[in-house]
Amino acid sequence: MAKQKEVALESEMEGYILQAWNSGVRFTLKEVYEKVKRRLTSTPGINLSDPACQRHSLILVGEAGCGKSTVLEDLCRDIGAEYQTYHHGATVVEDNHGLQKVNDGSSLTEHVLAAHMIPFAREPKGGMGVFLIDEANNGAFSEHEVVLRMLIDGQCDEHKVKPGWLFVCASNPPLAKYGTVRQVDFSLEDRFVVMPVAVPTDDKLGYWANHMPTTTYTFLALNRFGNEHNDYINAISSRRWSTLAYDIEKDLRAGGSHADVVKFLKCNVNTAIAEAFDAFLKLGTNPDNYPIRAKELIEADASGYRILKDRANKWLTAKKANGDECPNVPLLGATKFDICAYLSDAHQRDGMKDGELDNLGGFLVQIGTKGFADMVDDIFHTVAQTPMAQKLLKRIRGTPLEDRMISLFKGTINTGVQLTSPGRKK
């Protein structure tokens, strides 16, 4: 019994975040998206009856720069909710919450809210909103106390949080490398349930496909299939890659040489990645050496589309010197992955026009009938649960891909979508 009490005490003293992190359970960004979406769309009454959102707020714990805040912003955009955030790591409370000001008319001192403290000024547009407390483990003590009152009392000074806002908190993992900042303590943890976040390699690339400058993204996409010796994507943190990518792009556009970039990477990452990047840059500007970006393909006009199909045809018909295997599988794979990332974004996918759907369908038929049907399968699966599945089917009717698409989706398609062709029995 004493042993059990001792273990229980140790667990309690570790804190909920550490306990959740040590469980080994991890949630993907897609699962975070769906979890928050359910909170906003399926239980709005809870937010209305409990404005402080106690006992049903979330704290996302994950690597810096992995997309915790971005996935929430994307969700709000997709469902028409409002998104607001502030940085818990501010060193001065007034930076986040506003200032005291003397009213000229009454000569009384009033608290004027900071512009970004919208949840305490009005209800969210559309009735739903996410209020993200970012960098929650980086706050000064005074800031910690103010945030506690926000969560316990649902107010900032005399301003009450308006109904419809859901509090979400983002924090770094409870690891030694983050030990120089103040960790979230029990008093703050008690107001949240914890979701440890891990981002698989493909999810990172999917995010970077839409947010990272082209040069570095292309390098990482081509090196997606890494191993313990060249896993370049996971060699450094997501935020580090994003920071370096923008710096590299600015240097190259400003006239910096390849040697400048390589030297920069040697000291900021490591020699192996710097040398691999050097080899990548030496491929030159010939587009045949690079994957086709989804946006480039889907939004191309007629002449641009023909050029891209000709490029893909060169890849498909190329032969290795010692055999018949296509040497351009990495280029095709990177192109396929970028298309999947594009179609995973509901905002981009749902906004596709007829001509853009025609471009996509024609490209899929081109590579799917030349021995790379498995790559097309991945794209089919990406749209399987969306209304776009039926639209895409129209573009491949009469081709060998039609039966393949229907067969793959059988029993898995969204109930609101009928994947049948004219004359087919349901």
N, C-alpha and C positions, 0 to 999 in steps of 0.2 A: 504494500500500500504506500509506504514511504517512497519507494522507487517511482511509483506512478505519479505521486504528487510532485516529485522532483522533476520528472520529465515534463509534466503539465506546466510547471512554473517556468522551465527553460523555454518551452514553446511560447508561452505568453510573453516572456521578456524579449524574445526575438522580434516580435512585431508581426502584424498581419502581412505586410509586404514581403518580409524575409521568408515567412512561412509559405506564402503563395509561390514565391520564386523558387524556393527549395523543393517544392512539390514536383518540379520537372514538367508540369503542365504548361503548355504555351498556346496562345491564341494567334491566329493569323489576322492580318489587317481586314480580310474579308469577314471574318467572324466578329471583329470589333464593329465593322460597318453594320452588320446585321443586328448585333446586340443593341447598339444605340438606336438603330432604326426602329426596333420593336419598342424600345422605351418611349420613343417620341410619337409613334403612330398607333400603337396598340394599347397603350395605357395612359392616354393624355389626362384622364381624370385624376390619376395619382398626382401628376404635376400640379394640377389645379387645386386639389384639396390639401396638398402639402407643398406650399410654395418654396420652402427651403430645400426641397428634394432630398430630405433626410432618408437614409436607409435604402435608397435606390439610386444613389450616385455611383459613378465608376472611377477607378483610378487605373490608368494604363501605365504599366511599367515596362520599359523597353529601352534598347540601345538608342543613344542620341542620334537623331536624324533618320530614324527608320520609317518615318511617315505617320506617326501617331496623330499629330495635329492635322496633317494633310487629309487623312482619311475622313476625319470629322468634317472638315471643310467641304470635301467632295460630297459627302452624304447630305449635308445641309443644302448644297446646291441642287442635288438630284431630287430631293423631296420637297423643296420650296421652304425649308426651315431657315431661320436666321442663325448666323454664326458670330460669336464674339469671344475674344480671348484677351487675357492680360498676363503679364510676366510676373510670377510670384517671386522671382529672384531680385526684384527691385530693392535697392538698399535703403530707400526712403519711402515710407508709407505713402506720402503724398504723390509720388510718381505714379502709383496705381489708382489711388482713390480720390484724389482731388485736394482742394485747398479750402481753408477758412477765408471767407470774404465778408467785409462789412457792407450791408445793404445800404445804399445811398439814401433811400427813402425812410427806412425805419431806424437806421443807425445800429441795427442789431447784427451780430455776427452770424453768418449762415455758412453751412458746408456746401460747397459747389462741387458736384461730382465731376470726376475726370470724364472726358468724352467717351472713352471706351467702356465705362461702367453702365452701359445701356440697360442691362438687366434690372438695375435698380431705378431706372428712370421711366421705363415703359415696358409693355408686354411685347413679346416677339412678333414680328410681322408674320402673318399666316398662322399665328397661335402656337408655333413650335420653335424652340431655339436651343442651341447648345452654348453653354458658357464654359469655356475651357480655362482652367487654372494651369498654366504651363510652368515647367521647371519647378514643380512643387517641392522638390527637395533642396532648393537653392535659396530659400527665403531667409531674410534676417529675422531675428527673434520678434521684433515689433510687427513685422509683416505677418508672421505666423499667427500672432494673437488676433490680428484683424481678420485674417482668413477664417480662423476658428469662429469668430462671431458671425461672419457671413454664413457659415454652414450651420451653426447651431441656432442662431436667431433669424437667419434669412434676411439680414439687413446690413447696410453699410452706413454707419452713423444712423441718422433718422430715416434713411431711405430703405424701404422694404423691397425685397426682390419681387418682381412682378410674376404672376402665374404664367406657366408655359415654358419657363427656362429649365433646362436640365443641366446640373453641374457635372462636369467631367474633369478629372485631374490627370496630368501627365507627369511621370517621374522617371528618373534613371534607375537602373537596377541597384539593389543593395550589395554592390561589389566594392572591393578594395579600391579600384581605380576611381570610384566616385566618392571616396572617403573624405576628400577635402572639403566637401560641401555638406551642409546640414541635412541630415536625413529626415524624412517625414516621421513624426513621432506618433504615439498611440492616440493622442487627443485629436489629431487630424485624420489618422487612419480610420478611426471609429466611424467616420462619416461616409466611408466609401466601401464598396466591395472591389476586390482586386482582380485585374486581368493582366497577367504577365504576357507580353507580346514578343513573338519571335517572327522574323521575316525571312522566309525561304529565299534562296537565290533567285528563283524565277519571279517571285513577288517584287524583289528589289529591282530587277531589270524592268518589270512591268511598270513600276513607278517611275524609274529613270527614263523610260521611253518617252514619257510625256513631260518630264521636268528637267532633264539633264541636257547640256549642250551636246551637239552631234558628235564631235570628235571623240571625246572620252566615252560616250555611250556606245559608239560603234566599236571601239576597242574592247570594251567589256562584253558586249553582245557576242563578238567573235570569239571571246575566250570564256564563254559561258560554261563549257564542259571542262572544268578544271579538275585537278587532283591535289593530293597533299603537297605536290611540288609547285603547282602553278595555279592555285585557286586565287586568282587575282581579285575577284569580286569580294571575297570575304577576308582578304589580307588586312584590310583596314576598315574602320567603321563606315557606315553609310554616309554619315554627315561629312566625314573626311573626304570621301570620294566626291561628294557633291561640291564641297569647297574647292577641291583641286580641279574639278572639271571646269568650273567657271573661270578659275585663274588661268588654266591652260588655254581656254577659248579666247580669253581677252588678250593673252600674250600673242597667240598666233594671228589674230585679226589685226593686232597693232604692229605686225611685222617681225615678231620674235622668230628666231630660227628653231629648227627641230632640236639642235644641240642645246639651246636654252631650256627647252621643255624637258629634255632627258636629264640634264644636270639638276634641274629643279626637282624632278621625281626621285633622283638618286638620294637626295638628302631628306626629302619629305616622306618617302615611302620606303623603297629598297632598290638595290641594284638590279635584281631579277626583273621586277616590273618595269623599271626604267629601260632596260635593254629590250624587253618585249614591246614596249611602246615605241621605241626607236625603230624596231623592225616594222611595226605597223605603219608608222609615218613614212617610211621609205617606200611603201607601196605606191606612193605618188597620188596624183589626182585622177587617175583613170577610174571612172565609176564602175568598171567591170570588176574591180578588186574589192568592192564594198557591197554590203547588203542593201536591198531596196527598202527604204523606209515606208511604213504603211501609209502615212499621210501623203507622201509623194506619189504613191501608186494610186490610192483611192481617189485623190482629188485632182489627178492629172487630166489635162485636156486630151483630145484625140491624138494629136501628134506626140505629146509626151508619153501617153500610154503605149503607143507603138514602140517607142524607144525602150521603155522599161521591159516590154514583152520580149523584144529582141535581145536585151541583156540577159534576161532569164533563160532564153533559148540557148545562148552561148554556154551558160552554166550547165544546162541539161544535156547538151550534146557533146560537151568536152570529155575527153578520155585521158586516163592516166597512161603514162608511157609503158607501164608494165601490166596493163589490164584494162578492163572495161568499166571499172568503178568510177563513178562521177567524182572528180576531185573537188567539186565545189559544194559539197554537203554543208560545210560550216556557213557559207554564204546563204544557201537556201534555208538552213536552220535559223539563222539570225533574222532573215526576212520573215519567215513564218512566225517567229516569236514576236517580232514587232507588230505584225498584223493582229496576233492574239491580244497583245497589250492594248492596241488601239480599240479593238472590239470589246474589251473588258470595261472600257470607260462608257457608261450608259449615255453620257452627254454627247460624246462623239458618235457612238453607234446609232442612237436614235435619231440623230440629225442628218444621217446619210441620205443623199438625194438619189434619184433613179439612176443617173449616169454613174455615180460613185458605186452603187451596188452592181451595175453592169461591169465596171472595171474589176471589182473584186471577184465576181463570179467567173469572168473570163480568165483571170489569172489563176484561179483555183483549178479550173479545167485544164489549163496549160500544164501545170506542174503535177496535177493529180493523175493525168493520163500518161505521164512520162516516167512512171516508176516511183513517184513520191506521194502516193495516196495516203501514207501514214501521217505525213505533214498536214495534209488537208483535213484528216480526221481531227487533229488537234484544234483546228480552226472551227470545224463543225461543232465540236464539244463546247467551245467558248460561247457559241450563240444558241446552244441547245435549249436553254431555259428562257429564251427571249422571243418576242414577236418577230425578230429579224430572221428567225429560222425559215419561216414560210417565204419571206421575201427573197432569201438567198436561194431557196429551192427553185424558185421561178427562173433564176439565172442559169441553172445547170440542168434544166430539163432536157431530155433527149441525149444526154451524155452518160458515159459509164458512172459518173459520180452520183447520178440521181438515185439509183437503187442503193448505192453505198450509204448515202446520207440518210435515206429513209430507214435502212436497216440499223444504222448506228443509233438513231434516235428512238427506235421502237421501245415504248415503255418508259422512256425517260423525259420525253418532251413535256413542256408546260401544257397543262390541261386546256389552256385557252388557245392552243395552236394546233391546227390539224395539218400534219405533214402527209398530204395525199396529193397525187396528181390526178388530172382529169381522167375519168374512166377507171380509176383504181377503186377497189373496194376498201372501205374503212375497216 
